[in-house]
Amino acid sequence: MTDRKQQLEMLRDELIDRFNRYKAHKEQRGGPLDKDMEEQSIELQNDNVIEALQQEAEDELRQVVHALERIDDGEGDCCEQCGEVIDARRLAALPQTTLCRDCAERTH
Ligand SMILES: [Zn+2]
């Protein structure tokens, strides 16, 4: 359990980082890109793409924070929708999930 929490905390920090970089890039358009961003600069030349990536990071971040809250509440292992225990392999592969496979498939 601690492992998953640590994993999520790392993911959260990464996402905050990513989100801030997109934001900074948008704010100083045409400014220098840092190393990671430079590798992606072809894709990132379009403002709409950055907007979409920023949105994606924000959505993912929200999901990660939500999963962390559920862990703190002692419900991190249980599906948010049906209350079933979420498969450990699923949690290992997708630590930010709060739904079991069945419910995730149903909502998609
Ligand atoms: Zn479920």
Boltz pocket constraint, residues with backbone or C-beta under 6 A from the ligand:
constraints:
  - pocket:
      binder: B
      contacts: [[A, 79], [A, 80], [A, 81], [A, 82], [A, 83], [A, 84], [A, 99], [A, 100], [A, 101], [A, 102], [A, 103], [A, 104]]
      max_distance: 6.0
